[in-house]
Amino acid sequence: MERFDEFDHIVINVNDMLYTQHWYRTVLGEILGGCEIGSMAGLSTDEMIHSKLMAHRRAELRDTGGEMAAPHGSVKFGEALIPIFLNQEHVQEPPPEQLRGSPRMAFPVTADQMENALEVLRRHRVPFEGPVEYPAPCPAERSIYFKDPSSNFLELSVPRLTYPPKVPPSAFSSYSEDGAGSGQRLA
């Protein structure tokens, strides 16, 4: 039986397409090591506002009920794709002081990336909580929590390394019985 190891993508809603893409590229991209901006489909934020104001006129002209496809774009970190869609209706945001919540996107980072993240978030004046230390058996050693400009909850966490692996090693495993990586074939 095949094992599920990762998801394909996460879709988030945002309040401003261009600002969100800029924020993900400059803030999260600096922390995670780069960010690709995908092409935009649909209208800009300003065009969408104008379009909503004109919905009654469009409904008179066409049998569409005034509906339009949601404007969207994407940001990509390595192979991790995050499509972003412009909110079609007002969404109540959590209070500014609430930095943890769900749903949230969590990104695994190295200890060095975590240290860099603290500096980057401070420099960009992004409020954050943490680092929060977690005892074993929690899969994260420590995490920091913050929000993007549209109040989507984000987490950066340093994964706890667990040795030896929970799955019995194969004959070609790089893990020895004492948990040290040997890179040698185990007998």
NUBA-245525 format. One record per residue (C-alpha): residue in three letters; y, x, z. Coordinates in steps of 0.001 Angstrom, whole numbers, padded with zeros to 6 digits. Example, Ala and Ser with C-alpha at 12.3 -4.5 7.8 and 13.67 -1.06 7.14 Angstrom:
REM NUBA-245525
+-----+---------+---------+---------+
| res |      py |      px |      pz |
+-----+---------+---------+---------+
| ALA | -004500 |  012300 |  007800 |
| SER | -001060 |  013670 |  007140 |
+-----+---------+---------+---------+
END
This chain:
REM NUBA-245525
+-----+---------+---------+---------+
| res |      py |      px |      pz |
+-----+---------+---------+---------+
| MET |  000000 |  000000 |  000000 |
| GLU |  003423 |  001380 | -000931 |
| ARG |  005996 |  001818 |  001788 |
| PHE |  009588 |  000589 |  001632 |
| ASP |  011893 |  003601 |  002179 |
| GLU |  015360 |  002554 |  001069 |
| PHE |  017466 | -000278 | -000259 |
| ASP |  019152 | -000335 | -003645 |
| HIS |  022693 | -001329 | -002651 |
| ILE |  024887 | -003292 | -000239 |
| VAL |  027614 | -005686 | -001404 |
| ILE |  030787 | -006029 |  000665 |
| ASN |  033815 | -008288 |  000335 |
| VAL |  037292 | -006782 |  000473 |
| ASN |  040900 | -007938 |  000546 |
| ASP |  042337 | -005432 | -001966 |
| MET |  040211 | -003769 | -004635 |
| LEU |  042377 | -000759 | -005473 |
| TYR |  043272 |  000058 | -001872 |
| THR |  039618 | -000231 | -000812 |
| GLN |  038441 |  002082 | -003586 |
| HIS |  041180 |  004570 | -002667 |
| TRP |  040242 |  004412 |  001049 |
| TYR |  036531 |  004911 |  000418 |
| ARG |  037246 |  007834 | -001918 |
| THR |  039753 |  009615 |  000360 |
| VAL |  038336 |  008883 |  003827 |
| LEU |  034596 |  008323 |  003512 |
| GLY |  034354 |  010543 |  000439 |
| GLU |  035798 |  013469 |  002396 |
| ILE |  033259 |  012921 |  005168 |
| LEU |  030179 |  012328 |  002996 |
| GLY |  030976 |  014891 |  000317 |
| GLY |  032528 |  012969 | -002557 |
| CYS |  032790 |  009468 | -003925 |
| GLU |  032614 |  008042 | -007443 |
| ILE |  034759 |  005015 | -008250 |
| GLY |  033098 |  002479 | -010535 |
| SER |  034980 |  000579 | -013188 |
| MET |  036596 | -002697 | -012197 |
| ALA |  035442 | -005994 | -013628 |
| GLY |  037636 | -009039 | -013450 |
| LEU |  041176 | -009261 | -012212 |
| SER |  043298 | -007094 | -009954 |
| THR |  044208 | -008434 | -006505 |
| ASP |  047661 | -009567 | -007704 |
| GLU |  046196 | -011195 | -010805 |
| MET |  043620 | -012979 | -008656 |
| ILE |  046330 | -014406 | -006376 |
| HIS |  048265 | -015643 | -009405 |
| SER |  045053 | -017046 | -010889 |
| LYS |  044307 | -019025 | -007714 |
| LEU |  047818 | -020472 | -007830 |
| MET |  047218 | -021554 | -011425 |
| ALA |  043699 | -022955 | -010828 |
| HIS |  044856 | -026564 | -011141 |
| ARG |  046356 | -025848 | -014580 |
| ARG |  043168 | -024100 | -015809 |
| ALA |  041098 | -027048 | -014609 |
| GLU |  043243 | -029361 | -016743 |
| LEU |  042861 | -027134 | -019797 |
| ARG |  039139 | -026434 | -019534 |
| ASP |  036187 | -028030 | -017922 |
| THR |  035738 | -025101 | -015514 |
| GLY |  036818 | -026659 | -012281 |
| GLY |  039233 | -023745 | -011948 |
| GLU |  036507 | -021266 | -011015 |
| MET |  036477 | -017671 | -012200 |
| ALA |  034042 | -014822 | -011685 |
| ALA |  034860 | -012752 | -008611 |
| PRO |  036651 | -009497 | -009433 |
| HIS |  034516 | -006563 | -008435 |
| GLY |  034092 | -002822 | -008656 |
| SER |  032095 | -000236 | -006754 |
| VAL |  032076 |  003031 | -004863 |
| LYS |  029147 |  005427 | -004905 |
| PHE |  028160 |  008235 | -002522 |
| GLY |  025429 |  010304 | -004138 |
| GLU |  022919 |  007632 | -005165 |
| ALA |  024117 |  005056 | -002609 |
| LEU |  025971 |  002280 | -004463 |
| ILE |  028345 | -000111 | -002688 |
| PRO |  029595 | -002894 | -004960 |
| ILE |  032878 | -004351 | -003678 |
| PHE |  033965 | -007912 | -004420 |
| LEU |  037413 | -009361 | -003875 |
| ASN |  037367 | -012122 | -001247 |
| GLN |  037743 | -015532 | -002904 |
| GLU |  038842 | -017269 |  000280 |
| HIS |  040561 | -016173 |  003468 |
| VAL |  038077 | -014548 |  005840 |
| GLN |  038887 | -014373 |  009537 |
| GLU |  038890 | -010700 |  010487 |
| PRO |  037773 | -009429 |  013893 |
| PRO |  040530 | -008312 |  016262 |
| PRO |  041908 | -004816 |  015538 |
| GLU |  040487 | -003393 |  018774 |
| GLN |  036920 | -004469 |  017876 |
| LEU |  035387 | -001417 |  016216 |
| ARG |  031696 | -002349 |  016545 |
| GLY |  030062 | -005400 |  015088 |
| SER |  027638 | -006683 |  012558 |
| PRO |  026887 | -006719 |  009833 |
| ARG |  027720 | -003040 |  009488 |
| MET |  026884 | -000244 |  007097 |
| ALA |  025471 |  002854 |  008758 |
| PHE |  025428 |  006224 |  007030 |
| PRO |  023299 |  009133 |  008271 |
| VAL |  025313 |  012345 |  008620 |
| THR |  024642 |  015883 |  009775 |
| ALA |  026116 |  017228 |  013018 |
| ASP |  028692 |  019154 |  010935 |
| GLN |  029644 |  016018 |  009001 |
| MET |  030046 |  014174 |  012302 |
| GLU |  032496 |  016809 |  013573 |
| ASN |  034370 |  016669 |  010265 |
| ALA |  034421 |  012854 |  010437 |
| LEU |  036260 |  012920 |  013758 |
| GLU |  038976 |  015120 |  012262 |
| VAL |  039209 |  013102 |  009014 |
| LEU |  039435 |  009757 |  010831 |
| ARG |  042155 |  011099 |  013147 |
| ARG |  044120 |  012569 |  010239 |
| HIS |  043981 |  009275 |  008318 |
| ARG |  044777 |  007352 |  011532 |
| VAL |  041590 |  005311 |  011367 |
| PRO |  040783 |  003940 |  014841 |
| PHE |  037226 |  004728 |  015906 |
| GLU |  034904 |  004514 |  018893 |
| GLY |  032756 |  007471 |  019856 |
| PRO |  030937 |  009625 |  019473 |
| VAL |  028549 |  007459 |  021464 |
| GLU |  025502 |  009424 |  022686 |
| TYR |  022114 |  007676 |  022682 |
| PRO |  019042 |  008766 |  024665 |
| ALA |  015588 |  008974 |  023118 |
| PRO |  013769 |  007016 |  021786 |
| CYS |  016855 |  005698 |  019931 |
| PRO |  016631 |  006901 |  016313 |
| ALA |  020270 |  008083 |  016442 |
| GLU |  021429 |  010969 |  018640 |
| ARG |  025052 |  009874 |  018405 |
| SER |  027258 |  007547 |  016378 |
| ILE |  030883 |  006768 |  015676 |
| TYR |  032069 |  003270 |  014794 |
| PHE |  035106 |  002197 |  012750 |
| LYS |  036219 | -000322 |  010114 |
| ASP |  037387 | -000103 |  006513 |
| PRO |  040755 | -001680 |  005547 |
| SER |  039071 | -005080 |  005020 |
| SER |  037488 | -004927 |  008499 |
| ASN |  033944 | -004209 |  007296 |
| PHE |  032153 | -002452 |  010153 |
| LEU |  030955 |  001103 |  009475 |
| GLU |  028873 |  003575 |  011458 |
| LEU |  028202 |  007270 |  010990 |
| SER |  025177 |  008483 |  012914 |
| VAL |  023357 |  011756 |  013419 |
| PRO |  019650 |  010900 |  013179 |
| ARG |  017383 |  012061 |  015970 |
| LEU |  014814 |  014466 |  014605 |
| THR |  011368 |  013503 |  015776 |
| TYR |  008677 |  016152 |  015590 |
| PRO |  005847 |  016033 |  014877 |
| PRO |  006114 |  013207 |  012336 |
| LYS |  004741 |  009838 |  013429 |
| VAL |  002483 |  009779 |  010357 |
| PRO | -000445 |  012202 |  010609 |
| PRO |  000377 |  015252 |  008476 |
| SER | -001439 |  015776 |  005206 |
| ALA | -003159 |  019034 |  004363 |
| PHE |  000063 |  020034 |  002579 |
| SER |  002483 |  019032 |  005346 |
| SER |  005225 |  021456 |  006284 |
| TYR |  004885 |  020443 |  009951 |
| SER |  002591 |  022301 |  012303 |
| GLU |  000944 |  020742 |  015345 |
| ASP |  003635 |  022106 |  017697 |
| GLY |  006395 |  020433 |  015646 |
| ALA |  007780 |  023612 |  014090 |
| GLY |  008090 |  023569 |  010320 |
| SER |  005842 |  026268 |  008929 |
| GLY |  005821 |  025487 |  005226 |
| GLN |  002196 |  026654 |  005288 |
| ARG | -000871 |  024600 |  004511 |
| LEU | -002424 |  023354 |  007720 |
| ALA | -006125 |  024019 |  008170 |
+-----+---------+---------+---------+
END
